[in-house]
């Protein structure tokens, strides 16, 4: 299973992909799913999640079936959208699913999503993988899958500082907090500096 960012990296790698020939709905996503030549916004989402090893509530090519399965599984949300959510859109206000995409970023009254089978002027059958910005009132809700947790530890030094950091760790001067986070990019307080100087002094004894 992948983290949200790992899945989004896979989706970003598909930006610019177009069905061939135009207006055919023929794509690698449809061929992979077994329904080549059919509308493919959900098949694009399914393909991305399969590459990342993240499970959706059901394997389907239908926005409606995906939505209903998410509701049954307890993976359906209607507010506070997050990156990695699969949003389902309703263009006409009839409460029926029309299209879907993977949330990449969230703004105040909008989200930015990576979507398959869209285009400017043809939101639901445009034939491309694109980054689109949508207002919240166009969203019926979203599927929230279970992802791996992101690694929030700040323990990887830049190349310029790698040797010094490794020496400080090896000699007990840099130990990090109780959870093992070295906080390498964080500012140093006076008391932290005193502790590191003291450890260095003890090392030199």
C-alpha positions as CSV (number, residue, x, y, z in Angstrom):
1,X,0.0,0.0,0.0
2,X,1.2,3.6,-0.7
3,X,0.9,6.9,1.0
4,X,-1.2,9.8,-0.4
5,X,1.9,11.5,-1.9
6,X,3.1,8.3,-3.6
7,X,-0.3,7.8,-5.2
8,X,-0.5,11.4,-6.3
9,X,3.0,11.0,-7.9
10,X,1.6,8.2,-10.0
11,X,-1.4,10.3,-11.0
12,X,0.8,13.3,-11.8
13,X,2.8,11.0,-14.1
14,X,-0.3,10.5,-16.3
15,X,-1.0,14.2,-16.8
16,X,-1.2,15.0,-20.6
17,X,-2.2,11.4,-21.5
18,X,-4.9,11.4,-24.3
19,X,-7.2,8.7,-25.7
20,X,-6.2,7.5,-29.2
21,X,-7.8,8.1,-31.6
22,X,-9.6,11.2,-30.4
23,X,-13.2,10.8,-29.4
24,X,-12.8,7.0,-29.2
25,X,-12.6,6.4,-25.4
26,X,-9.7,4.0,-26.2
27,X,-7.0,4.2,-23.5
28,X,-4.5,2.0,-21.7
29,X,-6.8,2.4,-18.6
30,X,-9.8,0.9,-20.5
31,X,-7.6,-1.9,-22.0
32,X,-6.2,-2.7,-18.5
33,X,-9.7,-2.8,-17.0
34,X,-11.3,-4.7,-19.9
35,X,-13.7,-2.1,-21.1
36,X,-11.7,-0.2,-23.7
37,X,-13.8,2.2,-25.7
38,X,-16.0,3.1,-22.8
39,X,-16.1,6.3,-20.7
40,X,-13.0,6.1,-18.6
41,X,-12.8,8.6,-15.7
42,X,-13.4,5.9,-13.1
43,X,-11.1,3.4,-14.9
44,X,-8.3,6.0,-14.7
45,X,-8.9,6.3,-11.0
46,X,-8.9,2.5,-10.6
47,X,-5.7,2.2,-12.6
48,X,-3.9,4.7,-10.5
49,X,-5.0,3.1,-7.3
50,X,-4.0,-0.4,-8.6
51,X,-0.5,0.9,-9.5
52,X,-0.1,2.3,-5.9
53,X,-1.5,-0.8,-4.3
54,X,-4.3,1.1,-2.5
55,X,-7.7,-0.5,-2.4
56,X,-10.9,1.2,-3.2
57,X,-14.2,-0.1,-1.7
58,X,-15.1,-1.8,-5.0
59,X,-13.6,-2.4,-8.4
60,X,-15.9,-0.7,-10.9
61,X,-16.1,1.6,-13.9
62,X,-19.2,3.5,-12.6
63,X,-19.2,6.6,-10.5
64,X,-22.6,5.6,-9.0
65,X,-21.4,2.2,-8.0
66,X,-18.2,3.5,-6.5
67,X,-20.2,6.1,-4.5
68,X,-22.7,3.6,-3.2
69,X,-19.9,1.1,-2.2
70,X,-18.0,3.8,-0.4
71,X,-21.2,4.7,1.6
72,X,-21.7,1.1,2.5
73,X,-18.1,0.7,3.6
74,X,-18.0,3.9,5.7
75,X,-15.5,5.5,3.3
76,X,-17.8,8.3,2.1
77,X,-17.3,12.0,3.2
78,X,-19.1,15.1,2.2
79,X,-16.9,17.8,3.6
80,X,-13.3,18.6,4.7
81,X,-11.9,17.1,1.5
82,X,-8.3,16.0,1.6
83,X,-5.6,15.2,-1.0
84,X,-6.0,11.5,-2.0
85,X,-9.8,11.6,-1.8
86,X,-11.7,10.5,-4.9
87,X,-14.3,13.2,-5.5
88,X,-17.5,12.6,-7.4
89,X,-19.0,15.5,-9.2
90,X,-22.6,16.5,-10.0
91,X,-22.8,19.1,-12.8
92,X,-26.5,19.6,-13.0
93,X,-27.5,19.6,-9.3
94,X,-29.7,16.5,-9.7
95,X,-27.7,14.5,-7.1
96,X,-26.6,12.0,-9.7
97,X,-22.8,11.3,-10.2
98,X,-21.4,12.7,-13.5
99,X,-17.6,12.5,-13.2
100,X,-14.7,11.9,-10.7
101,X,-11.2,12.8,-10.0
102,X,-8.4,12.4,-7.4
103,X,-7.9,15.4,-5.1
104,X,-4.4,16.9,-5.3
105,X,-4.9,20.1,-3.3
106,X,-7.7,21.9,-1.4
107,X,-8.4,25.6,-1.3
108,X,-11.0,27.6,0.6
109,X,-14.0,27.0,-1.7
110,X,-12.4,24.7,-4.3
111,X,-10.3,21.6,-4.9
112,X,-7.8,20.8,-7.5
113,X,-8.0,17.3,-8.8
114,X,-6.3,15.0,-11.4
115,X,-9.0,13.7,-13.6
116,X,-9.2,11.2,-16.5
117,X,-11.4,11.8,-19.6
118,X,-11.8,15.5,-19.2
119,X,-11.0,18.7,-21.2
120,X,-11.8,22.4,-21.0
121,X,-15.3,22.6,-22.5
122,X,-16.0,18.9,-22.1
123,X,-15.7,18.1,-18.4
124,X,-16.9,14.5,-18.4
125,X,-15.8,13.1,-21.8
126,X,-12.9,15.2,-23.0
127,X,-10.4,12.4,-23.6
128,X,-7.4,13.7,-21.6
129,X,-5.8,13.4,-18.2
130,X,-5.8,16.9,-16.8
131,X,-5.4,18.9,-13.6
132,X,-8.8,20.7,-13.0
133,X,-10.0,23.1,-10.3
134,X,-13.6,22.7,-9.2
135,X,-15.8,24.5,-6.7
136,X,-17.1,22.6,-3.7
137,X,-20.7,23.0,-4.8
138,X,-20.0,20.8,-7.8
139,X,-19.0,17.9,-5.5
140,X,-21.5,15.3,-4.3
141,X,-18.9,13.8,-1.9
142,X,-15.8,11.8,-1.9
143,X,-14.4,8.3,-1.3
144,X,-11.7,8.4,1.3
145,X,-9.5,5.3,1.0
146,X,-7.1,3.9,3.6
147,X,-3.5,4.9,2.9
148,X,-0.2,4.2,4.6
149,X,0.7,7.0,7.0
150,X,3.2,9.6,5.7
151,X,6.7,9.5,7.2
152,X,6.8,12.8,9.1
153,X,10.3,12.3,10.6
154,X,12.9,15.0,9.6
155,X,15.8,12.6,9.6
156,X,17.3,12.8,6.1
157,X,20.2,15.3,5.8
158,X,21.0,17.1,2.6
159,X,24.1,16.0,0.8
160,X,26.1,19.0,2.0
161,X,25.5,18.1,5.6
162,X,25.3,14.3,5.5
163,X,28.8,13.6,6.8
164,X,28.5,16.0,9.7
165,X,25.1,14.8,10.7
166,X,26.2,11.1,10.6
167,X,29.3,11.9,12.8
168,X,27.1,13.8,15.3
169,X,24.7,10.9,15.5
170,X,27.5,8.3,15.8
171,X,29.1,10.2,18.7
172,X,25.9,10.8,20.6
173,X,25.8,14.6,20.1
174,X,22.7,14.5,18.0
175,X,20.0,12.2,19.4
176,X,16.6,13.7,18.4
177,X,13.4,13.6,20.4
178,X,11.8,10.7,22.3
179,X,10.2,9.5,19.0
180,X,13.5,9.4,17.2
181,X,12.9,12.5,15.1
182,X,16.1,14.4,14.6
183,X,14.3,17.5,13.5
184,X,17.2,18.4,11.1
185,X,15.4,21.4,9.5
186,X,14.2,22.9,12.8
187,X,15.9,25.9,14.5
188,X,18.0,25.1,17.6
189,X,17.1,26.6,21.0
190,X,19.8,27.8,23.4
191,X,19.2,24.9,25.8
192,X,19.5,22.4,22.9
193,X,22.7,24.1,21.9
194,X,24.0,23.8,25.4
195,X,23.2,20.1,25.5
196,X,25.0,19.5,22.2
197,X,28.0,21.5,23.4
198,X,28.1,19.6,26.6
199,X,28.0,16.3,24.8
200,X,30.8,17.4,22.6
201,X,32.9,18.5,25.6
202,X,32.3,15.1,27.2
203,X,33.4,13.4,24.0
204,X,36.6,15.3,24.1
205,X,37.5,14.4,27.7
